[in-house]
Structure formats: C-alpha cells, structure tokens
Amino acid sequence: MATAVRAKKTRKPEGAGAMLLAIAARARKIPSAELQQAPTDGATNHDHYLYGSRKKR
C-alpha cells in the first residue's frame, strides 16, 4: 500500500503577522554589544533619553 506524502502549503503572513516577522528579523541583526548598552529601565525615563530631562527613579 503506497502512502502519499502531501507537502504543507505555507502562506505568506499578512498584516500584523508580517510586520512582527519583519521587526523580529531586524532585531536579530542588532549586535549583542549594542543590546548590552541599551537602557534597562523601559519607558520610565524615555523623556530623559529623548529630550535630556531629569531621570525618574
């Protein structure tokens, strides 16, 4: 008895899925040395980093 193997049809992601894949692909290209220099306080002090205002705790 012969068994047929079907290839999975892959669809190209659309909309938000495609955007997230593109962002993830670019993020993987960031050197680890650069990522280590990134601020670790999230958005708490974004005004400081963008405009030079005082840092919040």
Secondary structure, DSSP 8 states (H G I E B T S, - for coil): --------------THHHHHHHHHHHHHTS-HHHHHHS-SSTTTTHHHHHH------
